[in-house]
Amino acid sequence: MQALLGGHIMAAADSTGFAPHVEAGKLRVLNTWGDKRLDKFPDAPTLKELGLGIVQNSPFGIGAPRDTPPAVVKRLHDAFKTAMEQALYQEALKRYDMVPIYMSSAQYRKFAEETFAREKVLIEKLGLAKGS
């Protein structure tokens, strides 16, 4: 953020902390990376709308050891889902221009596996993989 505000770089991809600078007229939002436009910045198109076919969300998740009993997994899931539904959580997300993204345990596992596979290919293609 400091490099951007100081004029050392022209653009940045930042998920939090940019809104006050946009509201102060120091920065402008060129696009958003989610599936939908942000309510706070409705004029900023998504990357998907710009024809790039990219949706890059950053959902929060919780993991447990592989052999965690299903009843414990369900209890953790239910507690976190309940927490996500609370007004305080919703308000905290809005402060950072984030939207809630709920996924069941199975959906989140699939999301994580697909993201890992997709980004592994990119990391290898860029020559950033360990040992490459």
Backbone torsions as a table, in degrees:
resi	resn	phi	psi	omega
1	MET	NA	-41.0	-179.2
2	GLN	-63.8	-40.7	179.0
3	ALA	-65.2	-37.5	179.1
4	LEU	-68.3	-50.2	-179.7
5	LEU	-65.1	-30.0	179.6
6	GLY	-82.5	-2.9	178.3
7	GLY	80.3	13.7	-180.0
8	HIS	-81.3	-24.2	174.5
9	ILE	-132.9	157.4	-175.7
10	MET	-92.3	-23.5	-175.3
11	ALA	-154.2	159.8	177.4
12	ALA	-151.4	152.5	172.7
13	ALA	-105.9	110.9	-175.4
14	ASP	-135.4	134.4	-177.7
15	SER	-92.5	-16.9	180.0
16	THR	-143.3	157.0	172.1
17	GLY	86.6	-4.3	-176.9
18	PHE	-86.7	-27.3	-171.7
19	ALA	-55.7	-45.8	-179.8
20	PRO	-59.8	-33.3	-179.9
21	HIS	-73.9	-32.2	175.2
22	VAL	-68.5	-46.1	-179.1
23	GLU	-64.0	-27.7	178.5
24	ALA	-84.9	-2.6	178.2
25	GLY	82.6	10.9	-179.1
26	LYS	-87.5	-26.0	179.7
27	LEU	-134.9	165.2	171.3
28	ARG	-134.8	150.3	179.8
29	VAL	-88.0	120.0	-179.8
30	LEU	-86.9	-34.9	180.0
31	ASN	-165.0	168.9	174.0
32	THR	-124.7	159.2	-173.0
33	TRP	-102.4	-6.4	-178.4
34	GLY	-78.8	-176.2	-179.6
35	ASP	-76.3	-27.3	-178.2
36	LYS	-128.6	158.9	175.3
37	ARG	-65.5	153.1	177.3
38	LEU	-78.7	138.8	178.3
39	ASP	-58.2	-38.1	-177.2
40	LYS	-71.2	-28.2	-178.3
41	PHE	-128.6	66.7	-173.0
42	PRO	-66.6	-17.0	179.8
43	ASP	-84.6	-11.5	-179.7
44	ALA	-85.1	116.4	-178.6
45	PRO	-72.9	160.3	174.0
46	THR	-81.9	161.2	175.8
47	LEU	-60.9	-34.9	178.6
48	LYS	-62.2	-42.7	178.9
49	GLU	-65.3	-29.5	179.9
50	LEU	-80.3	2.3	175.8
51	GLY	89.9	8.9	-178.6
52	LEU	-87.2	-13.3	176.9
53	GLY	63.4	28.4	-178.5
54	ILE	-115.5	130.8	168.8
55	VAL	-127.9	116.2	-177.1
56	GLN	-124.7	95.0	176.7
57	ASN	-94.6	161.3	177.2
58	SER	-126.3	72.4	-179.8
59	PRO	-71.6	151.5	175.6
60	PHE	-85.8	148.3	177.7
61	GLY	-146.4	165.8	176.7
62	ILE	-129.7	140.6	179.7
63	GLY	-117.0	160.9	177.1
64	ALA	-142.8	160.1	177.6
65	PRO	-56.3	149.2	-176.3
66	ARG	-52.5	-36.7	-175.6
67	ASP	-93.0	19.7	177.4
68	THR	-64.7	130.7	-179.5
69	PRO	-59.2	140.6	-179.5
70	PRO	-52.6	-36.1	179.9
71	ALA	-64.2	-35.9	178.0
72	VAL	-71.0	-42.0	177.2
73	VAL	-58.7	-45.2	-179.8
74	LYS	-63.1	-42.7	-179.3
75	ARG	-63.4	-43.7	176.7
76	LEU	-62.3	-46.5	178.8
77	HIS	-56.3	-51.0	-176.2
78	ASP	-62.6	-39.1	179.4
79	ALA	-65.3	-43.7	-179.9
80	PHE	-70.5	-36.0	177.6
81	LYS	-64.4	-42.4	177.3
82	THR	-61.1	-42.8	178.8
83	ALA	-62.4	-38.9	179.5
84	MET	-64.2	-25.6	-178.1
85	GLU	-84.2	-7.1	-177.7
86	GLN	-75.2	145.0	-179.0
87	ALA	-59.9	-38.5	-179.3
88	LEU	-61.5	-39.7	177.7
89	TYR	-65.4	-46.4	179.5
90	GLN	-59.2	-42.8	179.1
91	GLU	-65.2	-40.0	178.7
92	ALA	-62.6	-42.3	177.7
93	LEU	-61.8	-43.6	-179.0
94	LYS	-61.2	-36.0	178.7
95	ARG	-58.2	-30.3	-178.2
96	TYR	-107.6	18.0	177.6
97	ASP	55.0	40.8	178.4
98	MET	-111.1	152.7	177.6
99	VAL	-112.5	145.0	178.6
100	PRO	-69.5	138.0	177.5
101	ILE	-128.4	103.4	179.1
102	TYR	-92.6	136.1	171.6
103	MET	-136.4	141.1	173.1
104	SER	-67.6	171.3	178.3
105	SER	-57.5	-44.4	-179.8
106	ALA	-66.4	-41.3	179.2
107	GLN	-64.7	-41.5	-178.6
108	TYR	-67.9	-39.4	177.8
109	ARG	-60.3	-45.9	179.0
110	LYS	-62.0	-44.5	178.5
111	PHE	-58.2	-46.9	-177.9
112	ALA	-64.4	-43.5	179.8
113	GLU	-63.4	-43.9	-179.9
114	GLU	-67.0	-40.9	179.2
115	THR	-64.2	-44.6	179.0
116	PHE	-59.1	-47.2	-178.4
117	ALA	-63.3	-44.5	-179.0
118	ARG	-65.2	-44.7	-177.1
119	GLU	-75.0	-27.0	175.5
120	LYS	-62.4	-44.2	178.5
121	VAL	-60.9	-44.5	-179.7
122	LEU	-63.9	-44.9	-179.9
123	ILE	-61.1	-42.4	178.3
124	GLU	-66.4	-42.1	-179.9
125	LYS	-61.8	-36.1	179.2
126	LEU	-81.9	-3.4	-179.3
127	GLY	73.5	24.9	-177.4
128	LEU	-98.9	-1.8	-179.1
129	ALA	-71.0	144.7	178.7
130	LYS	-57.6	129.6	179.2
131	GLY	87.0	2.0	-179.6
132	SER	-96.0	NA	NA
